[in-house]
Amino acid sequence: MTDSNLRLDALVIAAHPDDAEISLGGTILRLTAAGLKVGVLDLTAGEMGSRGTGEDRAAEAAEASELLGLSLRINLGLPDGRVVAGVEEREKVAALLRAHRPDIVFAHSESDLHPDHVAAGRIAREAWYVCGLRRLAQQAGEEPSPRPRHLLRFMGHLAFEPTLVVDIGPVWERKMAAISAYSSQLTSDSDDGSHFLFGADIAERVETKARYFGELIGARHGEPLMHDGPVPLGQELCPAWGALLSWADVGDSPD
Ligand SMILES: [Zn+2]
């Protein structure tokens, strides 16, 4: 699923296939349901995952991408378990930001237990900055692009105080269907407790988190996000941010 110049409204930068679905699947679905173009960039193929193989995850990611309505899914092929936030890595990601020009970048929180998540969050932040540096872009033979207007963090292992919580109640079942596409990750027989969501019953743990954060905003299910830096007000809204802000009034009402 590639298109080298497709203009995106939002790009999710994740360390492993299934991170985007687990942490952000509902938000992605709300954006794609609004007709917006969303892409996911997986930095690794997840080949070192304790469950299933890299090939399993590639097939599963393709199925999940369909369910999420993604316009683009790219795998950068960095080594799973050894992601480093170096110059080469950030310049590869910066090149993709210049090519696809998303208004919003979703990235891992840099406070996380998994070193790949920490590195992926840092790569996203640094790529966000350097994609707008004219000389660097010209050196790479690329057109400089404006920096994405919003950098939003999604939650991994460690909790943070969210800047906003997205009501994902209306798309909850569809989020769980997308996660279920990763069947190799969901089996409990090979569980050694090392997965991103500790323990065997990933679906239950995803729901526990979603119910907790949903409760904070009076919704059945929610996904927490943290805005990097102050939220700008008084500026023209990009379509994706406008869709995020309008979600409070959309969908199922809480019980
Ligand atoms: Zn991960």
Boltz pocket constraint, residues with backbone or C-beta under 6 A from the ligand:
constraints:
  - pocket:
      binder: B
      contacts: [[A, 15], [A, 16], [A, 19], [A, 114], [A, 117], [A, 196]]
      max_distance: 6.0
